[in-house]
């Protein structure tokens, strides 16, 4: 059990986890104000403002840079990882969400003709670039705060 308690002392891990958690909470709050109803799925779901995946990897990368140095190999690896995640969030997953939306429309149309069974694909998968940027800013801010006060 003492080893598990050491996790709380890992500033890099705590900064990354807090950045992710903060993004999920903000995403839920923004969704509530936009749609005037609470959606618990926003607490864990993908998509929305800000990108929690981006907050997580940018929080990790920023905290590594601040603790290990921006010239360290660990920072370089985490920066590449962050770039891949951000590209995926705004590119591949966003395109998959658009495809799901079109497929859902086709299914609704063919369901009316009784040719397709009832299915619904998840449409909110990826992010607009501004949501990724907001996640990156949140991740950097959380990492900076953790490294400043930890």
MDAnalysis code that builds the backbone (N, CA, C; Angstrom):
import MDAnalysis as mda
import numpy as np

u = mda.Universe.empty(450, n_residues=150, atom_resindex=np.repeat(np.arange(150), 3), trajectory=True)
u.add_TopologyAttr("name", ["N", "CA", "C"] * 150)
u.add_TopologyAttr("resid", np.arange(1, 151))
u.add_TopologyAttr("resname", ["UNK", "UNK", "UNK", "UNK", "UNK", "UNK", "UNK", "UNK", "UNK", "UNK", "UNK", "UNK", "UNK", "UNK", "UNK", "UNK", "UNK", "UNK", "UNK", "UNK", "UNK", "UNK", "UNK", "UNK", "UNK", "UNK", "UNK", "UNK", "UNK", "UNK", "UNK", "UNK", "UNK", "UNK", "UNK", "UNK", "UNK", "UNK", "UNK", "UNK", "UNK", "UNK", "UNK", "UNK", "UNK", "UNK", "UNK", "UNK", "UNK", "UNK", "UNK", "UNK", "UNK", "UNK", "UNK", "UNK", "UNK", "UNK", "UNK", "UNK", "UNK", "UNK", "UNK", "UNK", "UNK", "UNK", "UNK", "UNK", "UNK", "UNK", "UNK", "UNK", "UNK", "UNK", "UNK", "UNK", "UNK", "UNK", "UNK", "UNK", "UNK", "UNK", "UNK", "UNK", "UNK", "UNK", "UNK", "UNK", "UNK", "UNK", "UNK", "UNK", "UNK", "UNK", "UNK", "UNK", "UNK", "UNK", "UNK", "UNK", "UNK", "UNK", "UNK", "UNK", "UNK", "UNK", "UNK", "UNK", "UNK", "UNK", "UNK", "UNK", "UNK", "UNK", "UNK", "UNK", "UNK", "UNK", "UNK", "UNK", "UNK", "UNK", "UNK", "UNK", "UNK", "UNK", "UNK", "UNK", "UNK", "UNK", "UNK", "UNK", "UNK", "UNK", "UNK", "UNK", "UNK", "UNK", "UNK", "UNK", "UNK", "UNK", "UNK", "UNK", "UNK", "UNK", "UNK", "UNK", "UNK", "UNK"])
u.atoms.positions = np.array([
    [0.803, -1.209, 0.000],
    [0.000, 0.000, 0.000],
    [0.851, 1.280, 0.000],
    [2.031, 1.278, 0.613],
    [2.836, 2.501, 0.592],
    [3.205, 2.941, -0.825],
    [3.416, 1.959, -1.720],
    [3.758, 2.315, -3.094],
    [2.621, 3.079, -3.755],
    [1.377, 2.658, -3.491],
    [0.224, 3.341, -4.063],
    [0.121, 4.770, -3.530],
    [0.464, 4.968, -2.278],
    [0.432, 6.309, -1.689],
    [1.456, 7.227, -2.343],
    [2.520, 6.662, -2.894],
    [3.549, 7.466, -3.556],
    [3.032, 8.125, -4.841],
    [1.992, 7.551, -5.426],
    [1.417, 8.121, -6.652],
    [0.987, 9.561, -6.417],
    [0.441, 9.825, -5.222],
    [-0.010, 11.180, -4.906],
    [1.141, 12.175, -4.857],
    [2.352, 11.681, -4.732],
    [3.514, 12.558, -4.681],
    [4.121, 12.815, -6.064],
    [3.621, 12.123, -7.082],
    [4.134, 12.272, -8.432],
    [3.469, 13.486, -9.082],
    [4.180, 14.596, -9.116],
    [3.615, 15.847, -9.613],
    [3.202, 15.745, -11.074],
    [3.953, 15.001, -11.870],
    [3.637, 14.861, -13.298],
    [2.310, 14.120, -13.475],
    [2.178, 12.994, -12.796],
    [0.948, 12.212, -12.886],
    [-0.246, 12.976, -12.313],
    [-0.059, 13.631, -11.190],
    [-1.163, 14.381, -10.572],
    [-1.585, 15.564, -11.436],
    [-0.642, 16.232, -12.065],
    [-0.978, 17.350, -12.953],
    [-1.773, 16.858, -14.153],
    [-1.348, 15.759, -14.757],
    [-2.050, 15.206, -15.916],
    [-3.457, 14.760, -15.545],
    [-3.583, 14.043, -14.437],
    [-4.898, 13.560, -14.003],
    [-5.826, 14.722, -13.645],
    [-5.299, 15.732, -12.990],
    [-6.110, 16.891, -12.622],
    [-6.544, 17.674, -13.848],
    [-5.682, 17.768, -14.848],
    [-6.045, 18.446, -16.092],
    [-7.195, 17.705, -16.775],
    [-7.112, 16.377, -16.822],
    [-8.187, 15.579, -17.414],
    [-9.485, 15.765, -16.638],
    [-9.416, 15.628, -15.315],
    [-10.604, 15.748, -14.467],
    [-11.232, 17.138, -14.594],
    [-10.402, 18.164, -14.608],
    [-10.900, 19.542, -14.752],
    [-11.610, 19.733, -16.083],
    [-11.052, 19.163, -17.139],
    [-11.681, 19.268, -18.462],
    [-13.034, 18.565, -18.467],
    [-13.119, 17.405, -17.854],
    [-14.400, 16.682, -17.808],
    [-15.453, 17.478, -17.030],
    [-15.052, 18.089, -15.929],
    [-15.990, 18.901, -15.146],
    [-16.430, 20.111, -15.962],
    [-15.490, 20.806, -16.588],
    [-15.829, 21.967, -17.417],
    [-16.732, 21.577, -18.583],
    [-16.439, 20.445, -19.194],
    [-17.245, 19.950, -20.309],
    [-18.699, 19.743, -19.855],
    [-18.875, 19.181, -18.687],
    [-20.210, 18.933, -18.141],
    [-20.928, 20.243, -17.846],
    [-20.215, 21.200, -17.288],
    [-20.807, 22.512, -16.970],
    [-21.197, 23.246, -18.252],
    [-20.306, 23.283, -19.226],
    [-20.611, 23.964, -20.498],
    [-21.804, 23.316, -21.187],
    [-21.859, 21.990, -21.157],
    [-22.970, 21.267, -21.768],
    [-24.293, 21.600, -21.060],
    [-24.238, 21.711, -19.727],
    [-25.439, 22.044, -18.955],
    [-25.973, 23.426, -19.344],
    [-25.093, 24.404, -19.452],
    [-25.536, 25.749, -19.817],
    [-26.018, 25.822, -21.268],
    [-25.430, 25.023, -22.132],
    [-25.818, 25.039, -23.541],
    [-27.189, 24.399, -23.759],
    [-27.434, 23.256, -23.099],
    [-28.663, 22.495, -23.340],
    [-29.675, 22.575, -22.198],
    [-29.314, 23.277, -21.117],
    [-30.205, 23.473, -19.969],
    [-30.649, 22.166, -19.312],
    [-29.782, 21.160, -19.384],
    [-30.043, 19.907, -18.670],
    [-28.723, 19.217, -18.364],
    [-28.708, 18.484, -17.263],
    [-27.514, 17.764, -16.827],
    [-27.394, 16.466, -17.605],
    [-26.227, 16.199, -18.163],
    [-25.954, 14.968, -18.892],
    [-24.735, 14.310, -18.241],
    [-24.972, 13.268, -17.439],
    [-23.894, 12.597, -16.703],
    [-22.854, 11.978, -17.637],
    [-23.243, 11.641, -18.865],
    [-22.307, 11.060, -19.823],
    [-21.168, 12.016, -20.135],
    [-21.391, 13.299, -20.020],
    [-20.351, 14.300, -20.279],
    [-19.220, 14.199, -19.272],
    [-19.477, 13.605, -18.107],
    [-18.427, 13.453, -17.095],
    [-17.332, 12.476, -17.527],
    [-17.662, 11.558, -18.429],
    [-16.676, 10.573, -18.879],
    [-16.574, 10.489, -20.394],
    [-17.507, 11.080, -21.114],
    [-17.574, 10.929, -22.561],
    [-16.543, 11.740, -23.329],
    [-16.344, 11.318, -24.580],
    [-15.431, 12.013, -25.492],
    [-16.174, 13.146, -26.195],
    [-15.415, 14.047, -26.797],
    [-15.997, 15.172, -27.521],
    [-16.404, 16.285, -26.575],
    [-16.632, 17.467, -27.121],
    [-17.073, 18.597, -26.318],
    [-15.940, 19.530, -25.946],
    [-16.321, 20.584, -25.238],
    [-15.403, 21.682, -24.881],
    [-15.088, 21.657, -23.408],
    [-13.837, 21.636, -23.031],
    [-12.591, 21.489, -23.785],
    [-12.248, 20.010, -23.968],
    [-11.293, 19.731, -24.811],
    [-10.852, 18.358, -25.043],
    [-10.106, 17.837, -23.817],
    [-10.680, 16.813, -23.181],
    [-10.033, 16.255, -21.986],
    [-8.815, 15.404, -22.356],
    [-8.858, 14.743, -23.516],
    [-7.677, 13.988, -23.949],
    [-6.495, 14.939, -24.144],
    [-6.769, 16.076, -24.771],
    [-5.705, 17.065, -24.986],
    [-5.218, 17.616, -23.654],
    [-6.141, 17.925, -22.748],
    [-5.740, 18.426, -21.426],
    [-4.833, 17.437, -20.721],
    [-5.170, 16.166, -20.817],
    [-4.374, 15.126, -20.173],
    [-2.951, 15.077, -20.731],
    [-2.818, 14.963, -22.061],
    [-1.475, 14.802, -22.628],
    [-0.660, 16.089, -22.601],
    [-1.310, 17.232, -22.725],
    [-0.568, 18.497, -22.626],
    [-0.188, 18.761, -21.173],
    [-1.062, 18.409, -20.232],
    [-0.707, 18.511, -18.813],
    [0.483, 17.631, -18.485],
    [0.481, 16.413, -19.018],
    [1.598, 15.485, -18.825],
    [2.882, 16.054, -19.424],
    [2.794, 16.472, -20.669],
    [3.982, 16.967, -21.372],
    [4.530, 18.238, -20.725],
    [3.644, 19.160, -20.403],
    [4.079, 20.415, -19.779],
    [4.726, 20.171, -18.425],
    [4.109, 19.294, -17.637],
    [4.660, 18.995, -16.321],
    [6.006, 18.297, -16.438],
    [6.139, 17.404, -17.403],
    [7.439, 16.759, -17.636],
    [8.489, 17.789, -18.036],
    [8.120, 18.702, -18.903],
    [9.055, 19.745, -19.311],
    [9.504, 20.591, -18.136],
    [8.551, 20.912, -17.263],
    [8.869, 21.752, -16.105],
    [9.703, 21.019, -15.057],
    [9.493, 19.700, -14.917],
    [10.232, 18.964, -13.879],
    [11.533, 18.348, -14.397],
    [11.502, 17.788, -15.593],
    [12.672, 17.088, -16.143],
    [13.512, 17.965, -17.062],
    [12.924, 19.053, -17.530],
    [13.610, 19.937, -18.463],
    [13.033, 19.785, -19.865],
    [12.938, 20.904, -20.557],
    [12.387, 20.884, -21.905],
    [13.360, 20.302, -22.933],
    [14.560, 19.997, -22.481],
    [15.527, 19.349, -23.356],
    [15.658, 17.847, -23.069],
    [14.795, 17.309, -22.186],
    [14.889, 15.902, -21.811],
    [14.213, 15.000, -22.845],
    [14.655, 13.765, -22.874],
    [14.059, 12.766, -23.764],
    [12.612, 12.478, -23.372],
    [12.332, 12.471, -22.091],
    [10.965, 12.224, -21.611],
    [10.011, 13.296, -22.138],
    [10.440, 14.542, -22.096],
    [9.601, 15.618, -22.622],
    [9.382, 15.437, -24.117],
    [10.420, 15.075, -24.848],
    [10.308, 14.882, -26.299],
    [9.293, 13.796, -26.629],
    [9.360, 12.669, -25.917],
    [8.415, 11.576, -26.145],
    [6.988, 12.033, -25.832],
    [6.815, 12.714, -24.730],
    [5.469, 13.158, -24.346],
    [4.930, 14.213, -25.301],
    [5.796, 15.049, -25.845],
    [5.377, 16.066, -26.809],
    [4.886, 15.426, -28.111],
    [5.592, 14.388, -28.561],
    [5.157, 13.665, -29.755],
    [3.811, 12.987, -29.489],
    [3.678, 12.362, -28.333],
    [2.411, 11.735, -27.944],
    [1.284, 12.769, -27.930],
    [1.533, 13.929, -27.357],
    [0.521, 14.985, -27.300],
    [0.113, 15.422, -28.701],
    [1.078, 15.553, -29.583],
    [0.767, 15.941, -30.960],
    [-0.118, 14.928, -31.659],
    [0.160, 13.649, -31.454],
    [-0.651, 12.591, -32.061],
    [-2.073, 12.624, -31.516],
    [-2.212, 12.751, -30.212],
    [-3.541, 12.787, -29.590],
    [-4.337, 13.990, -30.080],
    [-3.697, 15.145, -30.165],
    [-4.397, 16.358, -30.603],
    [-4.792, 16.249, -32.073],
    [-3.923, 15.710, -32.895],
    [-4.256, 15.506, -34.310],
    [-5.441, 14.552, -34.438],
    [-5.398, 13.468, -33.680],
    [-6.467, 12.483, -33.701],
    [-7.795, 13.093, -33.248],
    [-7.761, 13.891, -32.194],
    [-8.985, 14.486, -31.651],
    [-9.651, 15.424, -32.654],
    [-8.856, 16.250, -33.326],
    [-9.410, 17.251, -34.244],
    [-9.541, 16.719, -35.661],
    [-8.924, 15.594, -35.962],
    [-8.937, 15.080, -37.325],
    [-9.728, 13.793, -37.455],
    [-9.101, 12.694, -37.077],
    [-9.670, 11.375, -37.298],
    [-10.974, 11.184, -36.533],
    [-10.978, 11.469, -35.234],
    [-12.194, 11.249, -34.440],
    [-13.304, 12.212, -34.839],
    [-12.945, 13.427, -35.213],
    [-13.967, 14.383, -35.661],
    [-14.605, 13.884, -36.954],
    [-13.797, 13.371, -37.874],
    [-14.327, 12.827, -39.124],
    [-15.221, 11.610, -38.843],
    [-14.818, 10.761, -37.908],
    [-15.637, 9.598, -37.548],
    [-16.992, 10.040, -36.995],
    [-17.004, 11.118, -36.231],
    [-18.263, 11.654, -35.708],
    [-19.169, 12.163, -36.823],
    [-18.577, 12.810, -37.811],
    [-19.359, 13.277, -38.969],
    [-19.931, 12.091, -39.738],
    [-19.126, 11.053, -39.910],
    [-19.608, 9.853, -40.595],
    [-20.763, 9.227, -39.827],
    [-20.641, 9.148, -38.510],
    [-21.705, 8.574, -37.683],
    [-23.003, 9.362, -37.846],
    [-22.894, 10.684, -37.919],
    [-24.081, 11.523, -38.076],
    [-24.799, 11.204, -39.395],
    [-24.044, 11.068, -40.469],
    [-24.629, 10.751, -41.778],
    [-25.226, 9.345, -41.774],
    [-24.508, 8.396, -41.196],
    [-25.014, 7.023, -41.126],
    [-26.305, 6.980, -40.321],
    [-26.372, 7.714, -39.211],
    [-27.596, 7.756, -38.408],
    [-28.768, 8.316, -39.204],
    [-28.528, 9.324, -40.043],
    [-29.584, 9.865, -40.901],
    [-30.062, 8.814, -41.902],
    [-29.111, 8.101, -42.501],
    [-29.477, 7.048, -43.447],
    [-30.292, 5.948, -42.773],
    [-29.887, 5.587, -41.552],
    [-30.610, 4.545, -40.810],
    [-32.023, 5.013, -40.493],
    [-32.175, 6.269, -40.064],
    [-33.521, 6.788, -39.775],
    [-34.395, 6.715, -41.025],
    [-33.820, 7.066, -42.150],
    [-34.560, 7.048, -43.413],
    [-34.955, 5.620, -43.796],
    [-33.999, 4.694, -43.717],
    [-34.306, 3.318, -44.109],
    [-35.157, 2.606, -43.069],
    [-35.097, 3.040, -41.820],
    [-35.944, 2.461, -40.784],
    [-37.398, 2.764, -41.082],
    [-37.650, 3.957, -41.631],
    [-39.015, 4.326, -42.002],
    [-39.556, 3.371, -43.068],
    [-38.652, 2.837, -43.883],
    [-39.051, 1.880, -44.920],
    [-38.999, 0.445, -44.398],
    [-38.659, 0.276, -43.122],
    [-38.582, -1.037, -42.465],
    [-37.526, -1.962, -43.076],
    [-36.429, -1.374, -43.587],
    [-35.374, -2.198, -44.185],
    [-34.149, -2.336, -43.282],
    [-34.060, -1.543, -42.241],
    [-32.913, -1.595, -41.335],
    [-33.421, -1.603, -39.897],
    [-32.753, -2.413, -39.070],
    [-33.109, -2.454, -37.646],
    [-32.630, -1.188, -36.945],
    [-33.122, -0.970, -35.764],
    [-32.823, 0.234, -34.981],
    [-31.380, 0.209, -34.480],
    [-30.532, 1.136, -34.980],
    [-29.177, 1.311, -34.466],
    [-28.895, 2.809, -34.387],
    [-28.019, 3.179, -33.475],
    [-27.642, 4.593, -33.340],
    [-26.163, 4.639, -32.994],
    [-25.379, 5.265, -33.866],
    [-23.952, 5.426, -33.634],
    [-23.678, 6.690, -32.838],
    [-22.635, 6.665, -32.025],
    [-22.235, 7.834, -31.247],
    [-21.647, 8.883, -32.191],
    [-22.231, 10.087, -32.160],
    [-21.810, 11.149, -33.070],
    [-20.780, 12.091, -32.465],
    [-20.805, 12.261, -31.156],
    [-19.887, 13.198, -30.507],
    [-18.612, 12.458, -30.132],
    [-17.656, 12.429, -31.056],
    [-16.412, 11.690, -30.850],
    [-15.198, 12.602, -30.804],
    [-15.117, 13.510, -31.750],
    [-13.937, 14.350, -31.890],
    [-14.188, 15.779, -31.460],
    [-13.299, 16.669, -31.891],
    [-13.334, 18.056, -31.440],
    [-13.121, 19.033, -32.580],
    [-13.702, 20.200, -32.405],
    [-13.357, 21.335, -33.247],
    [-11.967, 21.795, -32.798],
    [-11.188, 22.400, -33.669],
    [-9.854, 22.855, -33.272],
    [-9.849, 23.764, -32.039],
    [-10.863, 24.591, -31.858],
    [-10.909, 25.486, -30.689],
    [-11.047, 24.684, -29.394],
    [-11.738, 23.538, -29.445],
    [-11.884, 22.689, -28.262],
    [-10.546, 22.037, -27.905],
    [-9.778, 21.688, -28.932],
    [-8.437, 21.122, -28.711],
    [-7.516, 22.195, -28.135],
    [-7.593, 23.393, -28.689],
    [-6.775, 24.500, -28.176],
    [-7.117, 24.796, -26.716],
    [-8.402, 24.825, -26.394],
    [-8.825, 25.073, -25.007],
    [-8.301, 23.978, -24.080],
    [-8.331, 22.733, -24.539],
    [-7.789, 21.632, -23.743],
    [-6.295, 21.777, -23.519],
    [-5.590, 22.232, -24.549],
    [-4.134, 22.430, -24.425],
    [-3.823, 23.541, -23.425],
    [-4.560, 24.632, -23.504],
    [-4.338, 25.746, -22.578],
    [-4.634, 25.302, -21.145],
    [-5.725, 24.558, -20.960],
    [-6.066, 24.053, -19.628],
    [-4.966, 23.128, -19.114],
    [-4.483, 22.211, -19.957],
    [-3.420, 21.292, -19.546],
    [-2.149, 22.017, -19.124],
    [-1.759, 23.048, -19.910],
    [-0.567, 23.832, -19.562],
    [-0.757, 24.585, -18.247],
    [-1.946, 25.177, -18.074],
    [-2.216, 25.960, -16.863],
    [-2.189, 25.072, -15.617],
    [-2.803, 23.904, -15.700],
    [-2.817, 22.986, -14.557],
    [-1.393, 22.511, -14.251],
    [-0.627, 22.152, -15.279],
    [0.757, 21.700, -15.063],
    [1.588, 22.801, -14.423],
    [1.424, 24.008, -14.918],
    [2.185, 25.131, -14.353],
    [1.813, 25.337, -12.880],
    [0.516, 25.299, -12.575],
    [0.066, 25.485, -11.186],
    [0.613, 24.380, -10.290],
    [0.556, 23.145, -10.737],
    [1.066, 22.029, -9.931],
    [2.565, 22.171, -9.698],
    [3.301, 22.524, -10.728],
    [4.753, 22.644, -10.589],
    [5.152, 23.870, -9.788],
    [4.291, 24.862, -9.747],
    [4.566, 26.070, -8.977],
    [4.298, 25.865, -7.490],
    [3.219, 25.139, -7.178],
    [2.781, 25.012, -5.788],
    [3.002, 23.640, -5.182],
    [3.470, 22.655, -5.903],
    [3.618, 21.296, -5.388],
    [4.882, 21.151, -4.604],
])
